[in-house]
Amino acid sequence: MGITDRIILTVYTVLMAAFALLLMACVFGLIPVVDIVDVISQLPGSWEYALGGAVVFLISIRLLLAGIGLLGSDSDLVLADVENGKTTVTKRALENYIADIAQEVYGIYGVKVKVDMEDKKTISASINASLEPGVNVFEITEEVKDNVKETIKKVVGLDINNIQMHFKQFKNSGKNNG
């Protein structure tokens, strides 16, 4: 799901929460049912409500399609498109593979990767990871970048233009400093 879908999902969730609160308020008698019936009786012939319903319906369909993966074709990276067939790899598969490559380096664990396609033959990667105690951050960074670039070029045939490393945690060595 892209950022647009996440924003739409957030707005949709807020709308559904408001509807649920309204429904509970009616059930517990906080809002008289007569008021709700009056609003509903004004619905026939009111294009504003029909337009609102159509927007909510379209948002529901968009979220449903995005949720089951029918939208967002940018999740597939086209490796080759020749007359006898097409070769693609999903971004998730590539992200998992880069995470595996990065975790092969001693001292790095808990790797999460985000890949962006720059053009048909170049990607960039953002790697979030944690480090074991006593490792050199700069050596680990260079080793991970080199391993990822070489392996992805050899196995998938893509160049990696930019690799950003983000370290979120240094594992505690367990020694007491007292």
N, C-alpha and C positions, 0 to 999 in steps of 0.2 A: 504494500500500500504506500502510495506516495504521500507527500505532505498535503496536497489538495484533498485527497481522500480522508486523511486524518482530520483535517479541519471540518470537512463535511460530516464526518462521523461524530465529532465533538458537538457540533450544532444539533445534529439529529438526536444525539443522546440527551442533550439538555431539553429539547422539545419533548421527547418521550418521558423524561423525568417530570417535567411540568404537567404533562397529561396524567401521569400516574398520581401525582399529588392532588390534582383536581378530582380525579376519580375517588381517591381515598377520602378527600374532604366531603364529597357527596355521600359516600357510604357511612361516614361517622356523623353526618348531620351538620357539619360546619358550614356547608353551603346548601341552601334549600334546593331540592330537586326541581321545584317550580321554576327557579331562575334558569336552570340548565334546559328545561323543556322550552322556556321562552326563547332562548338562544337557538335551539334546534328548530323551532317552528319558523324562524326567520331564514333558515337556510335555503328553502326552495326559491329559485329565481335569483339568488345572489351570486353573481359571477366572482366576487372577491373570494368567497369561501371555496368555490370550485377551483379557482386558480391556486389557492393555497393547498388544496388537496392534491392537485396535479403536481405541484412542486414537491410535496412530501412523497408522493408516489414515485416520481422520477429519481429522487434522492435514494429511496428504498431500493429501486432497481439497480442504480449505480453501485451502491454499497454491496448489494448481493452479488453482482457480477465481479466487483473487485475482490470480494471475500473469497469467491471460489476460483479466482485466478483467470477469469476470462478477459479482464481488462488489464492494461499495463503490459503491453507487449515489450516494453523496455526491459522486462525481466529476463529476456532471452538475448544472448549475444550471438550474432551471426558470425561464424568463423569462416564459412565458405558458402558461396551461392553460385553454383555452376549449373550448366544446362541439365546435368544428370542427377541433380539433387542439392539439398541444402544441409549444411552442418551447423548446428546451434548448440550452445551450452547455456544453462540458466545462470543468472547472476548468483543465485544461492549456492549452486554447485561450485562455482569458481571461488566464492567467498569461503566456503568450507574447505576447499582444497588449499587455498592460501593460508588459512588458519592452521591446517595440518602441517604445511611446510614450515611455518613460523615456529610451531611448537616442537619441531625436530631440533631446534637450536637449544643447547643446554642453557638453563637459567630462565627460560621464558615459559609462561603457562597462562591459562585462562584467556585465550586469544579470541577476539571477535573482529571480523573484517567487514568493511563496506567497500564495494567496488563501483566505480562509475566508468561508463564507456565514453571515451573522448572522441574517437573516430572509429572506423571499421577495423583498425589494427592496433589501437592503443587504448590502454585502460589506465586508471589511477586507483590506488588503494589506500584506505585509511585503516590502520591496524591498531586496535586497542588491546593491551595486554598487561600482565602483571609480571614482576621479576622476582626471582629467587634472591636470597641475601648473598652479598659478596660478589656480585657480578658487575662488570663494568658496563654502564648504560650505553656508552658510545660504541664499544666493541660489539655488544649484542645487536644494537641498531644496525650497524653496517653488515654484520653477518646475516641477519634476517633479510635485509634489503637485497643483498647479493644472492642469497639462496632463492628468494621468491622470484626475482627478476630472471635468473638463469632457468629455473624449473618451469616457470610459466611460458617463457619463450620456447623452450625445448618441447614441452608437452602440448601446449595449446597453440603456440605460434603467435601469441600476442606480446607486444612490447608494453612494458609498464613505464609510463612517463614519470609518475610521481608516486612515491610511497611515503605516507606520513605515519609516524609511530607515536602512539600516545600510551604512556605507562600510567596506570591508574592505582597501582599498589606495589609496594615492596614487601615481600613476605618477611615476617619476623623470624630472626635466626633462632629464637628461643633462649638466647643467652641473657642473663640478668646483668644489667649495668649498675651494680651496687657496690 
